Amino acid sequence: MSKALVALQNVSTGYLSDTVLKNVNLDIFPMDFIGVLGPNGGGKTTLMKVVLGLLPVFSGKVLFPSGRPAMGYLPQASQIDKSFPITVKELVSSGLRDRTPWFPYPGIAQRRSLQGMLEEAGLLPLASRPIGELSGGQLQKALLCRALINKPKLLILDEPNTHVDKQFEQELYKWLQDLNKEMAILLVSHDIGTITPMVKTIACVNETLHYHPSNQLTEEVMRVYNCPVDVIAHGPIPHRVLKSHDHDE
């Protein structure tokens, strides 16, 4: 069995004196596709930051058994300032490694990789366009290209389907399934019914982490997720069945 790319062992962390995650254990292996579910404020984004090394831990360990892997990160769309004066090409190339203040421009091989990435995503005609002129889906494509430009071993996405249309959402999930043949993926989402047929396993995060080694939404998963919705997914279209409730409330 291959070694884990990232191993969280009894990790507790948070911000200043506020503990957000407690005693979290999670192994991320090559070619994993883990869907991360949980209520708002439960610690999903905090988990992403720990894996990325952007947040120190209060206790426990974050290990990289085979050395720290290359990682790509797609943040929430709300974190992106669309008024920043940067073009699509500049945004994607900002993700390239081995650039310094002395050598700020991509080399020949990097330029070829950049053009190929933009062409694959259908963004080559928009390469010189300011990001403020992009639609939500186009911007997410550009940000995903930025996350992929260095061919990561682990791709981390924080709610990538927010503020995008359904056409892009379908393209995105097809893209992710293809990418999973080459890399591990950690996907945070509120769209339970859509992601469960696609991911391989589920991590429910609500202060602690409960790992489920399948994509089946059992009663236990829904209890941990703390959501008043039963989800039945069969075939390509997810079906959501609400429990009984009072319409007058």
N, C-alpha and C positions, 0 to 999 in steps of 0.2 A: 504494500500500500504506500502511496506517495506521502511525503511529509506535508504538513499543513503550511500554507503560505503565511498565515497569521494565526496565533493562538492566544486568546485572552483567558487568563487564569485568575479566577476570584477577583476580578477588577471592580473596584469602587471608585467613582469619580464624580465630578460636578464642577461647580463654579464658586470660587472663594470658599465659604464654609457651607455651601448648599450642596448636599449629596443628591445627585440625580440618578445615578446607577449604582446598584449594590450587588456585590458578589456575582458578577457576570462571567460566565464561561462560554466560550465560543471558539470553535476551530473552523477556519476557512481553508478548504482544500482546492487544488487546481481543478478547474472546470466546474466548481460548485455554482449553483444559481440559487441564492438565498433570498427569499422575500421577507422583508422586515416590516411587521405590522405592529400597531399599537396606538393608543389614544394620544391626542395632543398633550404635550408636556410629559409624556411617559419616558422620554429619553432616546428616541430614535436618532435624532440628529447628533446628540451627544455620543452615541455609539459610533456613528460615522467618524466623528472627530478623533475619537480614541484610536480607531483602526488606522486613520491617516497620520497619526502622530501629532495632531494639532492641539491635543489636550492632555496634560499630564494626569497620571492616576494618583488617587489618594492611597490606595493599597492594591496589592495584587501585581500581576505582571502582564505585559504585552510582549510576546515572543515572536520571532521570525525564524523558525527552525532551519530554513534553507537560505538565510540571508534576506535582508529587506527586499521585497519584490517591488518592481515598478508598479505604480498605482495611477489610475486616472480617476478624476473626480468631477462629477456634474452636480453643482450646487442647486438649491432651489432657485427658481426663476426670480423670485422676489428679492434675492440678494444681488441681482445684476443691475447696475446703473446704465440704462440704455442711452442716457445723455452723454456718456463718456465718449470723447471724440476718437474713435478707433474703428477701423474697417474690419470686415469679416476676415480678410486675409491676415491682418495684424492680430486679431483676436485668436485665431487658430494657431498662428506661429508663436504666440506668447507661451504656448505650452511646450515648446521644444526645449530639450535639455541642452547643456553645453553652450549656452549663450551667456556672455559676460558683458560688462560695460565696455570692454575693449574690443569685443567681437559681437556686436549686437544683432548682426544680420545672419540669416540662415545660410549655411553652406550649400554647395551644389546638390548633394544627396538630400539634404533637408528640404530644399526647394522642390525637388522632385516628389518627395514624400508628401509635402504640403499640397502640391497641385493634384496629386493622385487622390488625397483625402477629400479635397474640395469637389473634385469631379465625381467621386463615388457617392457623395452626399447630395449631389445636384446643386452645389453652391458655387461652382466655378463662375457662372455668369454674374454672381453677386459679390465676387471677391473684393471689389473696390468700393462696395457700398457701405456707408456707416451703419453700425449695428442698430442705431435708433430708427432706421427705416425698415427694419425687418419685422415680419410677423412673429407671433409667439413661437410657432413651429420652426420657422427658419432660424430664429435665434437659438433654440434648443439644439438644432442640428449643428450649428456653428460651435456651440459649447461642447457638444458631444465629440465633435471632431477635435477640439482642443484637448479633451480628455484622452483621446485615442492616438494622438499624433506620435507618442513615444512608445506605442505598442505595449501597453501595460499587461501585467499578469493578473491584475485585479482591478476591475472597474466598479466604482461606487457611485450610485445615482440616488439623489435625494428628491423624491417626488417629481420625476421628470415629465409627467403628463399634465402638470398644472398649467393653466393659461395656454393650452394648445387645442387645436381642432381635432375632430375624430379621425380625419384622414392621416394627420401626422402621427397621432397616437398609434394607429394600426401599423404605420411604417416603422415607428420606433420599436414596437414590440417584435416585429419581424426582424429588424436589425439586431436587436439584443439576442434573439434566439440564434442568429448566425454567429454573432460575436462569442457566444458561450461555447462554441466549438474550439475557440482559441484562448479563452481566458475565463477566470472566475468572475462572477457578478454578484454584487450585494445591492439589492434594490429596495429602497424605502418607498412605500406607497400607502395611500388610503383606499385605493381602488381594489378592494379585496377580491371581488368576483372576477375581475379581468386578469389579475396577475397569478392567481392560484393555478390555473391550468398550465401556465408557462414556467413557473419556477419549479425547482426540484425539492426544496425544503423550505420550512417556515420558521422564522425566529420572532416570537411575540415579545415585545419590549414594553414593560410598564413598571419602571423602577428596577425590576429584576428582568432576566431574560429566560424564556422558556423555549427550548429548541425542539422542533418536531421534524424528524428525519423523513418527511414526505410532504407532499403538497395538499394533503387531504384536510379539509376544514372540519375537524371533529368538534364535538360539543366542548371538549376541554380547551381547544384553541379559541373558540368564541368566548368562553368564559374568561380566559386570560386576556383576550383582546378587549373585553368589557364593552361589547357593542350589541345593541338590542336588535340585531338583524341575523336571521338565519340565511345562509347563502348556499344554494345548490347550483353547481356548475357542471353542465354536461353538454358535450358538443362545443362548437365554437362560440356560442352565445351564453353568457352567464345569466342566471335567473336569481333574483333576490326575493325572498318571501318574508314579509314583515310579520312579527308576532302580533297578536291581538292588541289593540290599543283603542282609546276613547277618542273619537274625532272631535268631541266638544272641548277637549283640553287644549 
